[in-house]
């Protein structure tokens, strides 16, 4: 009888084409796990780095892609494969478990309820008719936040919106798009409730010298909901820098010059958006009334740049929605970049993203309960 000694398969140096594919896949898997761990470190510590913030917009795809590439690392040491894969899977579970599992029941309604929707009308002018028809059909929305309202009082979207929705929303405030953009990127708040103390607050552009990032404002007003006052704000923030668009978010195609410009300005856009989100937090903190923020924030609720805002406000979809709730798609990849945030004094009872094709963005809507005010003998935090 011959005793055979087990000898583990030798995987380094790689041998043959499949050996090199497995070796390179293992390197990609380990790098993906290392970057994922770095993002978690920045998130837990509340720190910020511009390039890490850009990666965090695509965090789920990054982690899932690392796991899938790791499947090609067959023949590599089990430890080098299993540990990074387990980390990436655990990371995905921690980020998205709340989107899959059902939530507990909420207590009965004890205060007035306000239904809000945010919708970016987007650039495809051909979908304006579908958007107007959809908004006219939605009879249950109390406050409507609109972004990318093109034109002014005489021409463009505003006259059409007034003609279609004025009977349903008798109160409206507007922020016209800047002249430098051809009066594009305007905003509006339409409401069933009276609006007062309207403000257009410029948001800091940070280090970005021009373009859409330097034109961002917050449209703020107070809505009188019965005997309660709620402060509402609409915002359209600096988008992530991508190499195929210029500073005005116009498609210019890919070229060596556009790639070079993207690499040199990427960090500026991340810092600009973060400064705008921090400023929105300051606006919320300066409000004694319950505060609702709706709009295209151009970031996800898991990204690093939104952490400071999330310390003060609650994301309605994260608290009461289900599924991924993507509001924007770039090819097969989706992301939730349109949000409704709310302060204390409000409770998100439901949040959804209706599957309708009325823009290149999907609408986001939420049902918020205005909670009874705290008594004078209880401190308010």
GULUM-394623 format. One record per residue (C-alpha): x, y, z. Coordinates in pm, whole numbers, padded with zeros to 5 digits, always signed. Example, Ala and Ser with C-alpha at 12.3 -4.5 7.8 and 13.67 -1.06 7.14 Angstrom:
<sites>
+01230-00450+00780
+01367-00106+00714
</sites>
This chain:
<sites>
+00000+00000+00000
+00143+00338-00103
+00101+00630+00136
+00038+00951-00056
+00121+01284+00106
-00125+01564+00030
+00047+01854-00137
-00157+02175-00177
-00192+02313-00524
+00074+02568-00599
-00087+02894-00708
+00212+03127-00704
+00378+03205-00932
+00077+03183-01166
+00093+02926-01440
-00093+02951-01765
-00370+03189-01869
-00621+03068-01609
-00359+03092-01337
-00295+03457-01419
-00667+03533-01436
-00716+03379-01091
-00415+03567-00953
-00530+03905-01087
-00887+03839-00967
-00753+03771-00617
-00564+04103-00622
-00879+04290-00732
-01081+04116-00459
-00830+04209-00188
-00810+04571-00311
-01191+04597-00317
-01212+04472+00042
-00937+04714+00148
-01113+05012-00013
-01445+04902+00137
-01284+04885+00481
-01140+05233+00426
-01484+05370+00341
-01628+05216+00657
-01346+05370+00863
-01418+05718+00722
-01790+05674+00776
-01762+05552+01136
-01507+05818+01228
-01706+06091+01052
-01411+06188+00835
-01407+06298+00473
-01185+06248+00170
-01287+06371-00174
-01189+06065-00379
-01333+05829-00117
-01653+06034-00126
-01674+05990-00503
-01630+05613-00465
-01895+05604-00192
-02161+05711-00444
-02108+05371-00610
-02039+05178-00289
-02286+04888-00346
-02168+04830-00702
-01808+04850-00590
-01855+04587-00317
-02070+04359-00531
-01826+04386-00821
-01541+04282-00593
-01734+03971-00486
-01812+03874-00844
-01452+03920-00957
-01346+03707-00661
-01532+03412-00816
-01262+03400-01082
-00988+03352-00822
-01023+02974-00824
-00715+02789-00716
-00588+03076-00500
-00546+03028-00126
-00884+02984+00044
-00794+03240+00310
-00710+03504+00049
-01045+03440-00118
-01283+03380+00171
-01184+03661+00410
-01222+03952+00160
-01539+03798+00015
-01694+03757+00360
-01607+04119+00442
-01766+04253+00123
-02081+04046+00172
-02110+04165+00532
-02065+04523+00414
-02347+04486+00160
-02571+04332+00426
-02507+04614+00674
-02578+04880+00413
-02891+04731+00259
-03052+04492+00507
-03310+04755+00596
-03421+04774+00232
-03505+04405+00216
-03651+04302+00551
-03997+04426+00659
-04019+04700+00920
-04214+04700+01242
-04557+04859+01268
-04586+05224+01368
-04809+05363+01645
-05147+05510+01546
-05151+05857+01392
-05175+06126+01659
-05119+06444+01458
-05174+06603+01118
-05028+06423+00816
-04854+06596+00526
-04778+06420+00196
-04481+06554+00005
-04323+06471-00331
-04001+06578-00500
-03956+06549-00875
-03672+06663-01099
-03838+06744-01431
-03507+06669-01603
-03365+06768-01936
-03577+06561-02182
-03833+06821-02289
-04035+06548-02461
-04148+06409-02123
-04297+06735-01992
-04646+06633-02105
-04624+06301-01922
-04497+06480-01610
-04785+06729-01614
-05041+06451-01663
-04895+06249-01377
-04887+06545-01138
-05246+06633-01228
-05354+06278-01145
-05183+06277-00806
-05456+06434-00596
-05314+06321-00261
-04993+06529-00258
-04994+06832-00027
-04652+06986-00100
-04463+06941-00426
-04093+07016-00474
-03987+07061-00838
-03634+07091-00977
-03506+07178-01325
-03799+07408-01392
-03690+07576-01716
-03790+07924-01827
-03950+08215-01643
-04294+08358-01570
-04368+08428-01937
-04226+08120-02111
-04112+07768-02037
-04231+07532-01767
-04374+07782-01521
-04679+07895-01723
-04760+07533-01805
-04730+07427-01441
-04952+07716-01332
-05214+07632-01591
-05215+07263-01501
-05183+07269-01122
-05291+07610-00993
-05638+07492-00891
-05485+07213-00683
-05191+07409-00544
-05309+07767-00488
-04983+07859-00314
-04652+07852-00501
-04305+08002-00474
-04045+08002-00750
-03675+08038-00802
-03595+08108-01166
-03293+07948-01323
-02984+08171-01359
-02943+08375-01677
-02605+08207-01732
-02782+07872-01776
-03050+08002-02012
-03292+08013-01716
-03259+07640-01666
-03226+07463-01330
-03505+07662-01169
-03704+07534-00868
-04055+07557-00729
-04253+07468-00418
-04625+07412-00480
-04850+07375-00177
-05210+07331-00069
-05115+07518+00248
-05038+07890+00269
-04668+07973+00226
-04496+08269+00389
-04150+08403+00475
-04009+08291+00143
-03631+08298+00107
-03386+08216-00171
-03066+08129+00012
-02746+08097-00196
-02552+07783-00116
-02171+07795-00101
-01994+07675-00413
-01679+07592-00221
-01371+07570-00440
-01565+07531-00769
-01524+07860-00960
-01824+07831-01193
-02087+07613-01358
-02398+07462-01203
-02225+07413-00868
-02175+07788-00831
-02545+07853-00905
-02700+07635-00635
-02963+07789-00406
-03211+07670-00146
-03574+07778-00185
-03715+07801+00168
-04063+07887+00299
-04295+07825+00593
-04616+07626+00536
-04913+07672+00765
-05056+07320+00816
-05367+07382+01022
-05246+07522+01354
-04891+07397+01299
-04610+07561+01104
-04363+07354+00903
-04055+07494+00733
-03995+07347+00387
-03690+07373+00163
-03615+07273-00196
-03257+07229-00320
-03068+07111-00629
-02704+07053-00538
-02374+07019-00718
-02362+06694-00921
-02068+06452-00911
-01804+06534-01169
-01804+06290-01461
-01561+06305-01755
-01824+06316-02031
-01997+06633-01906
-01878+06993-01870
-01927+07227-01573
-02283+07302-01693
-02374+06929-01703
-02380+06930-02084
-02265+06618-02267
-01928+06678-02434
-01815+06321-02493
-01499+06147-02380
-01158+06276-02479
-00813+06297-02332
-00875+06661-02235
-01206+06580-02064
-01046+06293-01869
-00761+06517-01759
-01003+06791-01654
-01210+06534-01463
-00908+06411-01269
-00803+06764-01174
-01151+06888-01071
-01305+06575-00916
-01213+06670-00559
-01348+07025-00603
-01697+06900-00682
-01703+06664-00383
-01598+06943-00145
-01851+07179-00306
-02143+06941-00253
-02033+06866+00101
-02023+07237+00185
-02374+07278+00042
-02505+06986+00247
-02349+07129+00562
-02512+07464+00486
-02850+07293+00449
-02794+07141+00791
-02731+07490+00931
-03057+07609+00772
-03240+07321+00941
-03076+07392+01276
-03186+07755+01253
-03551+07652+01235
-03768+07626+01544
-04041+07453+01344
-04030+07100+01203
-03821+07105+00886
-03866+06919+00554
-03599+06915+00284
-03677+06780-00062
-03481+06789-00382
-03206+06651-00601
-02911+06630-00364
-02699+06438-00618
-02567+06200-00356
-02684+05877-00197
-02787+05839+00165
-02483+05613+00225
-02225+05849+00077
-01961+06020+00287
-02055+06375+00192
-02406+06349+00341
-02294+06237+00688
-02305+06584+00844
-02659+06643+00716
-02772+06298+00834
-02656+06382+01187
-02934+06643+01202
-03202+06520+00961
-03361+06181+00893
-03396+06027+00547
-03763+05942+00495
-03698+05653+00258
-03431+05495+00476
-03672+05512+00770
-03994+05394+00605
-03931+05285+00246
-03862+04941+00103
-03641+04827-00182
-03357+05029-00329
-03569+05324-00434
-03352+05430-00727
-03454+05769-00865
-03194+05801-01143
-03041+05552-01385
-02721+05578-01585
-02758+05285-01821
-02815+04969-01613
-02691+05132-01293
-02927+05312-01059
-02893+05537-00758
-03120+05721-00517
-03006+06083-00555
-03344+06253-00499
-03437+06265-00132
-03680+06380+00132
-03520+06456+00468
-03702+06568+00780
-03615+06691+01127
-03738+06586+01467
-04103+06664+01530
-04192+06465+01218
-04236+06091+01170
-04199+05923+00830
-04489+05682+00795
-04427+05581+00437
-04193+05660+00148
-04204+05528-00208
-04057+05581-00553
-04344+05535-00802
-04234+05338-01113
-04343+05599-01368
-04157+05739-01669
-04221+06112-01645
-03861+06235-01646
-03506+06105-01646
-03557+06111-01266
-03816+05912-01074
-04039+06099-00824
-03983+06044-00452
-04278+06083-00215
-04325+06049+00158
-04605+06065+00414
-04495+06257+00723
-04683+06291+01050
-04644+06614+01246
-04593+06498+01602
-04740+06683+01900
-04503+06948+02035
-04296+06866+02340
-04423+06995+02673
-04246+07288+02842
-04108+07059+03113
-03933+06831+02861
-03604+06939+02703
-03592+06946+02325
-03281+06808+02161
</sites>
